[in-house]
Amino acid sequence: MRTLSVSLRVLAALGLAASIVLVAGNHLWIGSLGDVSTFSVGSMCFLYLVMETRLERDAVGIGQSIVLAVLYANVFAQTYEILYHFTFPVYLNYFKPPFLDGPDLRYLALEGVMLAPIVLVRKQLRLGRASLVLAASFAVVWAVWVMYGYPQYFTVDLFYQQILVAKGNARDLSLILNFGSKTILALFFGSMVRPWKTEKAQHQL
């Protein structure tokens, strides 16, 4: 199990490094992984490393640490998907009442269950000042995205009435707000993991 833990940690570190290199080279999607965004891969690798290391320091079993770290990274991904699903009009279909019909309730229930594992790592989490700042930053970026009409990179249409008028390429603006908000959300989840320096300081007292 120790070999598996080290191997997965190395793979996660390589995945994070590769994602940074790909983003720097303007490669925003990975075709071999079903066109998943490079930001998503890098964010999940980052969160896996942070949570798995925290769990190991808390003397949680190796197998349990691996599973919980994977689940925690997935909570981030599912949180973003839920927010996107219920903001983007193509999915929510604002033009057909009621606000939440059967398929939407089914989606919310199934995706909501995917957030439950955060309860299993609650002892490793702490909502600090940095987390609150990041949460507020994410909300601001998301609101700005909506106020620009919620542009999407795959279409020229706007899905909300524009409160802010974009200058330049709407596709580029969408990519910045999309991947920018995803990065901030990943940092928010990372910031909630209890820091190691606090642990060291307590041992010294």
SETORTI-191872 format. One line per field, with one value per atom (N, C-alpha, C): x, y, z. Coordinates in steps of 0.05 Angstrom, whole numbers, always signed. Layout:
N
c1	(X; ...)
c2	(Y; ...)
c3	(Z; ...)
***
This chain:
205
c1	(+16; +0; +17; +40; +58; +68; +74; +84; +62; +37; +14; +10; +12; +9; +30; +55; +77; +73; +65; +61; +39; +17; -5; +2; +19; +27; +46; +63; +81; +65; +45; +28; +12; +2; -13; +5; +30; +49; +56; +60; +65; +42; +18; -7; -9; -3; -4; +16; +41; +62; +56; +45; +38; +16; -3; -25; -15; +4; +15; +29; +45; +59; +40; +19; -1; -16; -23; -37; -18; +7; +27; +30; +25; +27; +0; -20; -46; -61; -55; -70; -90; -115; -134; -151; -150; -165; -147; -153; -137; -155; -150; -167; -167; -144; -142; -158; -166; -182; -211; -220; -247; -251; -230; -232; -237; -228; -230; -211; -219; -202; -177; -155; -129; -131; -147; -150; -163; -182; -195; -175; -160; -140; -120; -109; -89; -101; -126; -139; -143; -152; -158; -132; -111; -85; -75; -78; -69; -84; -111; -127; -122; -116; -109; -84; -64; -38; -41; -56; -60; -75; -97; -113; -100; -87; -74; -51; -36; -15; -25; -47; -60; -70; -82; -93; -70; -48; -25; -14; -12; -1; -20; -45; -65; -66; -47; -45; -70; -82; -104; -92; -104; -94; -88; -69; -60; -83; -97; -119; -141; -148; -169; -161; -135; -125; -128; -121; -122; -151; -169; -198; -209; -204; -215; -204; -178; -166; -178; -183; -196; -224; -239; -266; -267; -248; -247; -242; -223; -218; -244; -258; -283; -305; -305; -325; -321; -296; -291; -303; -297; -307; -337; -350; -379; -392; -379; -389; -390; -368; -368; -389; -392; -412; -441; -447; -473; -478; -458; -461; -465; -449; -451; -478; -487; -512; -536; -536; -559; -555; -534; -531; -535; -525; -526; -554; -567; -595; -602; -582; -588; -595; -582; -588; -613; -614; -636; -662; -660; -684; -703; -695; -711; -738; -739; -763; -785; -781; -802; -807; -829; -835; -841; -838; -829; -798; -789; -760; -744; -754; -742; -762; -758; -776; -763; -775; -765; -736; -727; -699; -680; -687; -670; -667; -690; -689; -673; -676; -660; -630; -623; -595; -585; -600; -591; -587; -605; -603; -578; -574; -552; -525; -523; -499; -494; -516; -513; -501; -508; -496; -466; -456; -427; -412; -427; -414; -412; -426; -428; -401; -381; -356; -341; -349; -335; -340; -362; -367; -346; -336; -317; -289; -283; -257; -261; -283; -288; -267; -254; -233; -208; -205; -181; -186; -210; -218; -220; -215; -218; -225; -247; -255; -242; -220; -205; -210; -194; -197; -191; -170; -163; -186; -199; -221; -244; -250; -272; -266; -241; -233; -235; -227; -228; -257; -274; -302; -315; -309; -320; -309; -284; -272; -285; -291; -305; -332; -347; -374; -373; -353; -350; -345; -326; -319; -344; -358; -382; -403; -407; -427; -419; -393; -384; -389; -385; -390; -419; -437; -466; -472; -460; -466; -456; -436; -427; -446; -467; -485; -480; -462; -454; -445; -426; -416; -402; -405; -392; -373; -351; -330; -339; -360; -368; -391; -399; -421; -418; -430; -428; -452; -471; -495; -489; -505; -504; -530; -529; -552; -566; -556; -569; -567; -584; -582; -556; -542; -516; -519; -507; -505; -478; -458; -431; -427; -416; -411; -382; -378; -351; -337; -312; -296; -277; -275; -258; -273; -258; -269; -284; -310; -327; -317; -307; -297; -273; -255; -232; -241; -261; -271; -284; -299; -311; -290; -269; -248; -234; -229; -217; -234; -260; -279; -284; -287; -292; -269; -245; -222; -212; -216; -209; -225; -251; -269; -263; -256; -250; -224; -204; -179; -184; -200; -206; -220; -239; -254; -236; -217; -198; -180; -172; -156; -172; -198; -216; -216; -220; -220; -193; -172; -145; -140; -150; -146; -160; -182; -197; -183; -164; -149; -131; -133; -119; -89; -77; -49; -30; -7; +13; +28; +31; +47; +33; +7; -8; -2; +0; +6; +34; +53; +81; +82; +68; +68; +57; +36; +23; +43; +58; +77; +100; +106; +128; +120; +94; +85; +88)
c2	(-24; +0; +25; +24; +47; +54; +33; +37; +50; +41; +52; +82; +88; +115; +134; +125; +141; +145; +123; +124; +143; +143; +161; +190; +194; +221; +232; +215; +223; +229; +212; +216; +242; +248; +273; +297; +295; +317; +321; +299; +301; +312; +304; +315; +344; +353; +382; +397; +387; +400; +401; +378; +377; +397; +399; +418; +447; +454; +481; +486; +466; +469; +472; +456; +457; +484; +494; +520; +542; +540; +560; +559; +536; +533; +537; +546; +552; +527; +504; +480; +476; +484; +486; +462; +443; +418; +394; +371; +347; +328; +325; +309; +279; +269; +240; +233; +254; +249; +259; +258; +266; +296; +311; +340; +353; +340; +352; +377; +397; +421; +416; +428; +426; +436; +457; +469; +449; +433; +413; +392; +382; +361; +372; +395; +407; +412; +422; +428; +403; +381; +357; +343; +345; +335; +350; +376; +393; +386; +383; +378; +349; +331; +304; +305; +319; +320; +333; +355; +369; +352; +340; +325; +299; +285; +259; +263; +285; +291; +298; +313; +320; +295; +277; +252; +235; +234; +218; +229; +255; +268; +264; +259; +254; +224; +208; +180; +164; +173; +158; +136; +113; +90; +98; +84; +91; +88; +65; +60; +80; +86; +106; +134; +140; +167; +170; +149; +151; +155; +139; +141; +168; +177; +203; +226; +225; +247; +248; +225; +225; +236; +228; +238; +268; +278; +306; +323; +313; +326; +326; +304; +302; +320; +326; +345; +372; +380; +405; +405; +383; +382; +382; +367; +366; +392; +406; +432; +451; +451; +469; +461; +435; +426; +434; +432; +439; +469; +485; +514; +522; +509; +514; +505; +482; +470; +489; +500; +516; +546; +553; +580; +582; +562; +562; +556; +575; +572; +547; +538; +515; +491; +488; +466; +471; +495; +501; +506; +517; +522; +541; +566; +585; +590; +585; +592; +572; +551; +531; +527; +537; +533; +503; +493; +508; +511; +525; +531; +505; +486; +460; +439; +426; +405; +378; +356; +330; +324; +328; +323; +340; +365; +382; +372; +363; +352; +326; +310; +285; +292; +311; +319; +330; +346; +358; +336; +317; +295; +278; +270; +253; +267; +292; +307; +315; +321; +329; +307; +281; +259; +258; +268; +268; +288; +306; +325; +314; +292; +281; +274; +264; +256; +278; +303; +324; +321; +307; +302; +284; +265; +245; +257; +281; +293; +319; +322; +347; +354; +333; +338; +350; +346; +357; +384; +395; +420; +443; +467; +490; +514; +528; +551; +576; +584; +607; +632; +653; +679; +677; +662; +659; +645; +625; +611; +630; +647; +666; +686; +695; +713; +700; +675; +661; +655; +649; +644; +670; +692; +718; +725; +719; +724; +707; +682; +665; +676; +684; +695; +720; +737; +762; +755; +737; +729; +716; +700; +687; +708; +727; +748; +766; +771; +787; +772; +746; +729; +731; +730; +732; +760; +781; +808; +815; +799; +803; +788; +776; +761; +731; +722; +694; +682; +695; +685; +657; +640; +614; +612; +598; +597; +582; +565; +549; +561; +585; +598; +628; +643; +672; +684; +667; +677; +686; +704; +712; +702; +693; +680; +696; +720; +738; +766; +783; +811; +823; +837; +848; +872; +870; +893; +906; +890; +900; +894; +912; +908; +900; +877; +867; +881; +887; +898; +876; +872; +851; +826; +804; +778; +765; +760; +748; +720; +705; +678; +679; +698; +700; +708; +726; +734; +710; +694; +670; +651; +647; +629; +639; +665; +677; +673; +680; +678; +649; +632; +603; +591; +592; +579; +594; +621; +636; +628; +626; +618; +590; +572; +544; +543; +559; +560; +571; +592; +604; +583; +569; +549; +527; +518; +498; +508; +533; +545; +547; +552; +553; +526; +505; +478; +471; +479; +474; +490; +514; +531; +520; +505; +494; +471; +458; +436; +447; +436; +446; +448; +471; +476; +460; +453; +437; +455; +480; +498; +502; +501; +503; +480; +456; +432; +433; +443; +446; +465; +487; +508; +496; +480; +468; +449; +433; +415; +429; +453; +468; +481; +486; +499; +481)
c3	(+0; +0; +0; +14; +15; -13; -29; -56; -73; -69; -84; -77; -51; -42; -54; -54; -65; -95; -108; -137; -145; -130; -136; -131; -110; -104; -126; -136; -157; -182; -189; -212; -210; -186; -181; -185; -175; -178; -207; -222; -251; -266; -257; -270; -266; -241; -236; -252; -253; -268; -298; -308; -337; -343; -325; -329; -331; -313; -314; -340; -349; -374; -398; -398; -419; -420; -396; -395; -405; -397; -406; -437; -448; -477; -491; -476; -487; -496; -484; -489; -466; -471; -449; -446; -464; -462; -469; -457; -462; -477; -503; -520; -512; -503; -496; -471; -456; -432; -436; -461; -467; -467; -475; -476; -449; -427; -401; -400; -386; -385; -369; -379; -365; -337; -333; -306; -287; -297; -280; -271; -290; -284; -263; -268; -250; -222; -222; -196; -180; -193; -178; -169; -185; -176; -152; -153; -130; -105; -107; -83; -73; -91; -82; -65; -75; -60; -33; -32; -7; +14; +6; +24; +32; +13; +19; +39; +36; +54; +82; +83; +108; +123; +108; +120; +131; +116; +125; +150; +152; +177; +200; +195; +216; +223; +212; +217; +208; +187; +174; +157; +156; +141; +112; +100; +73; +53; +54; +35; +39; +64; +69; +60; +64; +56; +26; +11; -19; -27; -17; -25; -17; +7; +16; +1; -6; -22; -50; -62; -88; -86; -65; -62; -57; -41; -36; -61; -78; -104; -121; -119; -135; -125; -99; -88; -101; -105; -119; -147; -162; -189; -191; -172; -173; -164; -146; -137; -160; -176; -200; -220; -224; -243; -235; -209; -200; -204; -197; -200; -229; -247; -275; -286; -278; -287; -281; -257; -248; -253; -268; -278; -307; -322; -351; -361; -375; -383; -400; -416; -433; -416; -393; -375; -359; -347; -329; -344; -368; -385; -370; -367; -353; -366; -391; -407; -405; -389; -385; -356; -345; -317; -311; -287; -263; -262; -243; -240; -238; -222; -219; -227; -250; -258; -250; -258; -250; -256; -282; -288; -272; -266; -250; -222; -210; -183; -182; -203; -204; -206; -223; -225; -199; -185; -160; -139; -138; -119; -124; -149; -156; -152; -161; -158; -129; -115; -87; -70; -76; -62; -65; -88; -93; -75; -62; -44; -15; -10; +18; +29; +13; +25; +41; +36; +51; +81; +89; +117; +129; +113; +122; +128; +117; +122; +138; +152; +166; +187; +198; +218; +206; +180; +166; +154; +158; +145; +166; +156; +173; +155; +162; +146; +158; +146; +156; +140; +146; +132; +103; +96; +68; +52; +65; +52; +46; +66; +62; +40; +39; +17; -10; -12; -37; -45; -25; -31; -42; -30; -39; -67; -72; -98; -120; -113; -132; -138; -118; -122; -139; -136; -152; -181; -186; -213; -227; -212; -224; -230; -212; -217; -241; -244; -267; -292; -292; -315; -324; -304; -310; -320; -308; -316; -344; -354; -382; -401; -391; -408; -408; -391; -389; -415; -428; -454; -450; -471; -471; -494; -490; -511; -536; -534; -557; -574; -568; -583; -581; -600; -599; -584; -577; -563; -534; -525; -497; -484; -459; -447; -425; -419; -401; -413; -403; -411; -400; -417; -409; -391; -368; -350; -354; -358; -366; -395; -410; -439; -443; -455; -459; -482; -479; -501; -510; -536; -547; -552; -552; -559; -536; -540; -519; -512; -532; -527; -507; -511; -493; -465; -464; -438; -423; -438; -426; -415; -431; -422; -396; -395; -372; -347; -350; -327; -319; -339; -334; -319; -331; -318; -294; -294; -271; -247; -250; -228; -219; -238; -230; -213; -221; -206; -178; -176; -149; -132; -143; -128; -118; -135; -127; -104; -106; -84; -58; -61; -38; -24; -39; -27; -15; -29; -18; +8; +9; +33; +57; +53; +76; +89; +76; +88; +110; +134; +157; +151; +156; +149; +167; +156; +171; +190; +184; +201; +228; +228; +253; +271; +259; +273; +286; +270; +280; +303; +301; +322; +348; +346; +370; +383; +368; +379; +394; +385; +397; +424; +428; +452; +477)
***
